Amino acid sequence: MIKKKTSPKRPSPRQAHKPLDANQLQAVAGLFAVLSEGSRLTILQALQSGPMSVGELVERSGLKQANVSKQLSSLLAAGVIARRQDGNRAIYSIAMPLVFELCNLVCRGVARQASERAAALKL
């Protein structure tokens, strides 16, 4: 009698993840809190094209210098961006590229939801 080879059953993506503990949940909530500010997302979008100084970020984002500095501080504290000195200028860059994947995922979800709502209104 010939036995068929069976591959082990893979857990579904939902089953593959262990529940997060309280500290992990707090870390995720903290990242979402940092990403919940529109001006921070504007800064991140500007930094996606490469490292920039505060002055370059002000010019690129259209935000006031004080606001850019404040938001950079929050992004830096959260580990989303990095800072290095170049003479008397601070240069900021992306330290957590996964934020762009996260933003794309959220944008696709929002677009799908809007499309579904629009289709439901046409009925």
C-alpha positions as CSV (number, residue, x, y, z in Angstrom):
1,M,0.0,0.0,0.0
2,I,1.4,3.4,-1.0
3,K,0.9,6.2,1.4
4,K,0.4,9.7,0.1
5,K,2.7,12.2,1.4
6,T,0.8,14.9,3.2
7,S,2.3,18.2,4.1
8,P,1.7,19.4,7.6
9,K,-1.3,21.7,7.9
10,R,-0.2,25.3,8.1
11,P,-2.0,27.5,10.6
12,S,-4.0,30.3,9.1
13,P,-2.4,33.8,9.3
14,R,-4.7,34.6,12.2
15,Q,-3.7,31.5,14.1
16,A,0.0,32.0,13.5
17,H,0.3,35.0,15.7
18,K,0.4,34.7,19.4
19,P,-1.6,37.2,21.4
20,L,0.5,40.3,22.4
21,D,1.3,40.9,26.0
22,A,0.4,44.2,27.8
23,N,3.8,45.7,27.0
24,Q,3.6,44.8,23.3
25,L,0.1,46.2,23.1
26,Q,1.3,49.4,24.7
27,A,4.2,49.7,22.2
28,V,1.8,49.2,19.2
29,A,-0.6,51.8,20.7
30,G,2.3,54.2,21.1
31,L,3.3,53.8,17.5
32,F,-0.3,54.3,16.3
33,A,-0.5,57.4,18.5
34,V,2.7,58.8,16.9
35,L,1.3,58.1,13.4
36,S,-2.1,59.7,14.2
37,E,-0.9,63.2,13.6
38,G,-1.2,64.5,10.1
39,S,1.8,66.8,10.2
40,R,4.0,63.9,11.3
41,L,2.7,61.9,8.3
42,T,3.5,64.8,6.1
43,I,7.1,64.9,7.4
44,L,7.5,61.1,6.9
45,Q,6.2,61.4,3.4
46,A,8.9,64.1,2.7
47,L,11.6,61.9,4.3
48,Q,10.6,59.0,2.1
49,S,12.6,60.7,-0.7
50,G,15.7,60.8,1.4
51,P,17.4,62.4,4.5
52,M,16.7,66.1,5.1
53,S,17.5,68.9,7.4
54,V,14.8,70.8,9.4
55,G,15.0,73.7,6.8
56,E,14.5,71.3,3.9
57,L,11.6,69.6,5.7
58,V,10.0,73.0,6.4
59,E,10.3,73.9,2.7
60,R,9.1,70.5,1.5
61,S,6.2,70.1,4.0
62,G,4.9,73.7,4.0
63,L,4.7,73.5,7.8
64,K,6.1,76.1,10.2
65,Q,9.6,75.5,11.6
66,A,8.4,75.3,15.2
67,N,5.8,72.6,14.2
68,V,8.4,70.6,12.2
69,S,10.8,70.6,15.1
70,K,8.1,69.6,17.6
71,Q,6.9,66.7,15.3
72,L,10.5,65.6,14.6
73,S,11.0,65.3,18.4
74,S,8.0,62.9,18.7
75,L,9.0,60.8,15.7
76,L,12.6,60.6,17.0
77,A,11.5,59.6,20.5
78,A,9.3,56.8,19.0
79,G,12.2,55.5,16.9
80,V,10.4,56.2,13.6
81,I,13.2,58.5,12.4
82,A,16.9,58.9,13.1
83,R,19.0,62.0,13.4
84,R,22.7,62.6,12.6
85,Q,24.7,65.8,12.8
86,D,26.3,67.2,9.7
87,G,28.3,70.2,11.0
88,N,25.8,72.5,12.6
89,R,22.8,70.9,10.9
90,A,20.7,67.9,12.1
91,I,19.8,65.5,9.2
92,Y,16.8,63.3,9.7
93,S,16.0,60.0,8.0
94,I,13.6,57.1,8.2
95,A,14.6,54.5,10.8
96,M,11.4,52.4,10.6
97,P,10.5,51.9,6.9
98,L,7.6,49.6,7.9
99,V,5.6,52.8,8.5
100,F,5.2,53.2,4.8
101,E,3.9,49.6,4.5
102,L,1.5,50.3,7.3
103,C,0.3,53.5,5.7
104,N,-0.2,51.8,2.4
105,L,-2.2,49.0,4.1
106,V,-4.4,51.5,5.9
107,C,-4.9,53.5,2.7
108,R,-6.0,50.4,0.8
109,G,-8.4,49.5,3.5
110,V,-9.9,53.0,3.7
111,A,-10.2,53.1,-0.1
112,R,-11.9,49.7,-0.2
113,Q,-14.3,50.8,2.6
114,A,-15.1,54.0,0.9
115,S,-15.8,52.2,-2.4
116,E,-18.1,49.7,-0.6
117,R,-20.0,52.6,1.1
118,A,-20.4,54.4,-2.2
119,A,-21.7,51.2,-3.9
120,A,-24.2,50.7,-1.1
121,L,-25.5,54.3,-1.5
122,K,-26.2,53.7,-5.1
123,L,-28.6,50.8,-4.3
